[in-house]
Amino acid sequence: MTSRRAVLVTGSTDGIGRATARALAAGGMKVILHGRTKPKVDAALASLREELPGAELEGVSFDLGVPAAVRRGAEQILARVPALHVLVNNAGIFADERVVTDDGIELTFAVNHIGPFLLTELLAPRLEASATEAPSRVINVSSVAHTRGRIHIDDLTLAHGWTGYAAYAMSKLGNVMHAMTLAEHHAANLLVAYSLHPGVISTKLLRQGFGPIAGAAVEAGARTSVRLAGEEAVTAPSGSYFNEGVQTPPAKAALDAPMRAALWQASLRLAKL
């Protein structure tokens, strides 16, 4: 019997992340749930174990907004998961006030971009080493909001002109650019990277950021992540962006190669890599 392919889904205690984790576990993958706090992770694990008695599930808790916590979390994952085939960078926030963390990073950017960037870098060697039968995958859950985003490379904390939407859109553009640069940095037979807009989905984040908008069910929002993570072979070129399941050109801003390179360097610095 071949061992199950393993996937880590960040922000998987509720919303799209939980739906993604559930579908992948039901499909036979080993799933590592992630949340910010242990009680939430434990509750999500208990409820999924009840729903899916045969599922292979693990849990890990750490705050993506704190680089030191991300490092500790990655250490736990590497110690407990000998093979890792997929990382779904799903966790995200929409902040209603400007907060700069103790590490000097604006909170939305810290959680939505720098945390996933650092986690990906720390897990990339394990992902590549696990690519024995098919390339391992990094899947960034971005948003159509990336099309309204701009990377303020000289003011990443948005000290001038912060709004919740501007911060969110910049971080989501960062997710798309991150996947594109990962595609340039890794051989496609070892690691492929994708980004996606899941659709307008009824989640806590949607309500926080956009008020009482009617959205689709979380299962619909999970669909693209589940397909990209669960398929035996993904044919789309590494770096591709998907809008509600359809491979689509990303915003023009994402195609700015010098800005992508500058963002990568800034991300390395902020993640202390």
C-alpha positions in Angstrom: 0.0 0.0 0.0 1.5 3.4 -1.0 1.5 6.0 1.7 -0.9 8.9 1.3 0.1 12.2 -0.2 0.3 14.8 2.5 -1.0 18.4 2.4 -0.8 21.3 4.8 -3.7 23.7 4.6 -3.2 27.0 6.5 -6.2 28.6 8.0 -8.2 25.4 7.9 -10.2 25.6 11.1 -13.1 27.3 9.3 -14.3 28.8 6.0 -12.7 27.9 2.7 -9.7 26.3 4.4 -11.8 23.9 6.4 -13.8 22.9 3.3 -10.5 22.4 1.4 -9.0 20.2 4.2 -12.2 18.2 4.5 -12.5 17.5 0.7 -8.8 16.5 0.5 -9.0 14.2 3.5 -12.2 12.7 2.1 -10.3 12.1 -1.2 -7.6 10.1 0.6 -4.8 12.6 1.4 -3.1 13.0 4.7 -4.1 16.5 5.9 -2.3 18.8 8.3 -4.8 21.4 9.6 -3.4 24.7 10.7 -4.9 27.5 12.8 -3.7 30.4 15.0 -4.7 28.8 18.3 -4.5 25.2 19.5 -8.1 25.1 20.9 -9.5 26.0 17.4 -7.2 23.4 15.7 -8.2 20.7 18.3 -11.9 21.5 17.8 -11.6 21.3 14.0 -9.6 18.0 14.2 -12.3 16.5 16.5 -15.1 17.5 14.2 -13.4 16.2 11.1 -12.5 12.9 12.7 -16.1 12.4 13.5 -17.2 13.3 10.0 -14.4 11.2 8.3 -13.5 8.2 10.5 -10.9 6.9 8.1 -9.1 10.2 7.5 -5.5 10.7 8.4 -5.3 14.1 10.1 -2.8 16.1 12.1 -2.9 19.6 13.5 -0.5 22.5 14.0 -1.0 25.9 15.5 1.0 29.1 15.1 0.5 32.7 14.2 1.3 33.5 10.6 1.7 37.1 11.4 4.8 36.5 13.6 7.9 35.2 11.7 9.4 33.6 14.9 6.1 31.7 15.3 6.2 30.6 11.7 9.7 29.2 12.2 8.6 27.2 15.2 5.5 25.9 13.3 7.7 24.9 10.3 10.0 23.0 12.7 7.0 21.1 14.2 5.7 20.2 10.7 9.2 19.0 9.5 9.6 16.9 12.7 6.2 15.3 12.3 5.6 14.9 8.6 8.4 13.0 6.8 6.9 13.7 3.3 5.0 16.8 2.3 3.5 17.1 -1.2 1.3 20.1 -1.1 1.2 23.4 0.8 -2.0 25.4 0.5 -1.4 29.0 1.7 -5.0 29.7 2.4 -5.1 31.7 5.7 -5.8 35.4 5.3 -7.2 38.4 7.1 -8.9 41.7 6.2 -8.0 44.3 8.9 -10.2 47.2 9.9 -7.4 49.2 11.4 -3.7 49.8 10.6 -1.5 47.7 12.9 2.2 47.4 12.6 3.6 44.3 14.3 6.5 44.1 16.7 8.6 43.0 13.6 7.7 46.2 11.9 5.4 44.7 9.3 1.8 45.9 8.6 -0.5 43.2 9.9 -2.4 42.4 6.7 0.9 42.1 4.8 2.4 40.0 7.7 -0.4 37.4 7.8 -1.3 37.3 4.1 2.1 37.6 2.4 5.2 37.5 4.7 4.0 34.5 6.8 3.1 32.3 3.8 6.3 33.4 2.0 8.5 32.4 5.0 6.6 29.1 5.6 7.0 28.2 1.9 10.7 28.9 2.0 11.1 26.8 5.2 9.1 23.9 3.8 10.4 24.0 0.1 13.3 21.6 0.6 10.9 19.0 2.1 8.4 19.6 -0.7 11.0 19.1 -3.3 12.4 16.0 -1.6 8.9 14.5 -1.6 8.4 15.0 -5.4 9.2 11.4 -6.2 6.2 10.6 -8.4 4.9 14.0 -9.3 5.9 17.6 -8.7 5.0 19.0 -5.2 2.8 22.0 -5.2 2.4 25.4 -3.5 -1.1 26.9 -3.9 -1.6 30.5 -2.9 -5.2 31.5 -2.3 -5.3 35.1 -3.6 -8.3 37.2 -4.6 -9.6 39.1 -7.6 -8.8 42.1 -5.3 -5.2 41.6 -6.5 -6.2 43.4 -9.7 -6.8 46.6 -7.7 -3.5 46.1 -5.7 -0.2 48.0 -6.0 3.1 47.0 -4.3 4.2 50.1 -2.4 7.8 48.9 -2.3 9.1 52.0 -0.5 6.1 52.0 2.0 5.1 48.4 2.6 3.6 49.4 6.0 1.3 51.8 4.1 2.2 54.6 6.5 0.8 57.0 3.8 -2.7 56.2 2.6 -3.5 53.0 4.5 -7.0 51.6 4.0 -8.1 48.0 4.8 -8.8 47.4 1.1 -5.5 48.9 -0.1 -3.6 46.7 2.4 -5.6 43.6 1.4 -5.3 44.2 -2.3 -1.5 44.7 -2.0 -1.1 41.5 0.0 -3.2 39.5 -2.6 -1.1 40.9 -5.5 1.8 39.7 -3.4 0.4 36.2 -3.4 0.1 36.1 -7.2 3.6 37.5 -7.6 5.0 35.0 -5.1 3.6 32.1 -7.0 5.1 33.5 -10.3 8.5 33.9 -8.7 8.4 30.5 -7.1 7.8 29.1 -10.6 11.0 30.8 -11.8 13.1 29.6 -8.8 12.1 25.9 -8.8 12.4 23.2 -11.4 8.9 22.3 -12.6 9.5 18.5 -12.1 10.1 19.2 -8.4 7.8 22.0 -7.4 5.0 23.9 -9.2 3.2 27.0 -7.8 -0.2 28.4 -8.5 -2.4 31.3 -7.3 -6.1 31.6 -7.4 -9.2 33.6 -6.8 -11.7 31.3 -5.1 -14.8 33.3 -6.0 -17.0 35.6 -3.8 -17.6 33.2 -0.9 -19.6 33.6 2.3 -16.7 33.6 4.8 -15.8 35.6 7.9 -13.2 37.5 5.8 -15.9 38.5 3.3 -18.1 39.9 6.0 -15.2 41.7 7.8 -14.0 43.3 4.6 -17.0 43.9 2.5 -20.1 43.8 4.8 -23.2 41.7 4.2 -22.6 40.6 0.6 -24.2 37.4 -0.6 -21.5 34.9 -1.5 -21.3 31.3 -2.6 -20.9 28.3 -0.2 -17.4 27.6 1.1 -17.3 24.3 -0.8 -17.4 26.3 -4.0 -14.6 28.4 -2.8 -12.5 25.4 -2.0 -13.0 23.8 -5.4 -9.9 25.1 -7.2 -7.6 24.5 -4.3 -8.9 20.9 -4.0 -8.4 20.3 -7.7 -4.9 21.7 -7.9 -3.9 19.9 -4.6 -5.6 16.6 -5.2 -5.1 15.9 -9.0 -2.5 13.3 -9.8 -1.0 15.5 -12.5 -1.6 19.2 -13.0 -1.0 20.3 -16.6 -1.2 24.1 -16.2 2.3 25.8 -16.3 3.8 26.6 -13.0 3.1 30.2 -11.9 -0.5 30.2 -13.4 -3.3 32.1 -11.9 -6.9 30.7 -11.8 -10.1 32.7 -11.5 -12.9 30.5 -10.2 -11.2 27.4 -11.7 -10.3 28.9 -15.0 -6.6 29.6 -15.9 -6.6 33.4 -16.5 -4.0 36.1 -17.0 -3.3 37.9 -13.7 -3.4 41.6 -13.4 -0.8 43.6 -15.4 0.9 44.7 -12.2 1.8 41.0 -11.5 3.7 40.8 -14.7 6.1 43.6 -13.7 9.3 41.5 -13.4 11.5 44.2 -11.7 8.8 44.8 -9.1 8.4 41.0 -8.5 12.2 40.8 -8.0 12.1 43.8 -5.6 9.2 42.3 -3.7 11.1 39.0 -3.3 14.1 40.8 -1.9 11.9 42.8 0.5 10.1 39.6 1.6 13.4 37.9 2.3 14.4 40.9 4.4 11.1 41.1 6.4 11.1 37.3 6.9 14.7 37.6 8.1 15.9 35.0 5.6 
